[in-house]
Amino acid sequence: MDSPIAKLGPEILLEIFEWLSRDRSATLVPSVLCCRKWQSLVTPVLYSDVVLTNNNIAKFAGNSPGHEVRSLTIRLDPILVDPSNPSEAKQIVESRLKVLILLGLRIPRMRPKALSISIDFATPLTASREVSSILDHLPTCCTSLEVHVSDVRHGGVIPGFTADPRTDVHLCDTIRTILPQLQHLRLHLPRLCSAIFSSGQPSQNAPRQVVRTPMLKTCIIDFSMRPPGPSSYSGAWAIPCNEDTTQILPIPPASQLPSALPPVVPVLKDFARVNSANIERFWIIDVESRDPSCPNSWAAWVRRDFMTNTSFPIPATNIGGFRLDGWLARVPSPISPNKTQDWLATPSILQSLAEGSTWVGTTSGAILPITMIREHQDILKARTRESFQKQTRISCMLWRNEDETGEKLLPKGPGKLMQQWNLSETTPNGWTRDAYHGSPMVRIPYDEV
């Protein structure tokens, strides 16, 4: 006699397998091996949104049977570097670089519609050559691309080793060649230049040749290398491609390095104008550090919208101490950008909100354009102030002062495209406060006003 589950139709079984794919503690591999009927149903689900990490990338690249996938997420996190034995870390990184080359050769057979690459290696080793190789093999069916390469000032240092200049590839040139096939692009690179969007330098006889991208709908370029914060090493920005910091150890704070954004602004404006017919969202995420000379100033992401020539500050800070989900950001409303809402989550989730949730992370680890999220997929979400406080009982002086005065104290947009924002908290009329960070508002007596 057939078991009850054997009587289920393929539609119901497929629904069950899709629900199982949402659970990180569950595995679909035994289901593939159960029987031929299940194998035909489970395989498309198992290889739908593939996530490769430090733990499984080598096995996948070596044994991949060449199944087609809907999306491919590659996330290689930092490894620990033992100062007494740095050669071990170097060997691990070099082995992963070889795996990336092998994976690039197999990507054409996988035919992903979306590719997300996030790599964080220790200085002086980079993965620019390997990432470039993957992009060179990108099939034309891949129309969504995210590239997130670590900041050389962030991924740690392997002492005693120097980088081989032959392994350093200019990613801007590589990305430019595949721009025309893309619908969604998200970049987070430590070095950037105008070569991504144009070829050649403008002159009196030869104007700049801006790339035309008839398919492109959304383009997010994040110049912030770290979440905004009070430290001089927080809120760092991308630097120009011709700026060499790899030989400077320790790497200086961001305030001592040039930002890559000002030199490329003319090209970004030209690119937005030339492709305005099809681009729906072209945002640059800039970063402004907290002014240590102002006791109640904030650091912020700054969303610079090159389609509307406006900018919006997104103040952010950590109010949760050691809680990873205790970061606060005041984000413009997607419906009414001149209104704001407070959200609390990890820095990466808040950064996605700063980018308008154009790309989002799922609970399974996949990074996808929001347009590719399926009904059964759960995305990583931030919490409102009410939800956060109900669970943690954590507050901050900003909220207390705003509740006391009845006014919002942080700046909000819109402003001019390249506006440098004053991120200090305002003091309403009739109120005063002491000149130290986090001081409470005190009402001025009426006879002293």
Secondary structure, 3 states (H helix, E strand, C coil): CCCHHHHCCHHHHHHHHHHHCCCCCCCCHHHHCCCHHHHHHHHHHHCCEEEECCCCHHHHHHHCCCCCCCEEEEEECCCCCCCCCHHHHHHHHHHHHHHHHHHHHHHHHHCCCEEEEEECCCECCCCHHHHHHHHHCCCCCCCEEEEEECCCCCCCECCCCCCCHHHCCCHHHHHHHHHHHCCEEEEECCEECHHHCEECCCCCCCCCEECCCCCCCEEEEECECCCCCCCCCCCCECEECCCCCCCCCCCCCHHHCCCCHHHHHHHHHHHHHHCCCCCCEEEEEEEECCCCCCCCECEEEEEEECCCCEEEEEEEEECCCCCCCCEEEEEECCCCCCCEEEEEECHHHHHHHHCCCCEEEECCCCEEEHHHCCCCCCECCCEEHHHHHHHHCCCCHHHHHHHHHCCCCCCCCCEECCCCCCCECCCCCCEECCCCCCCCCEECCHHHC
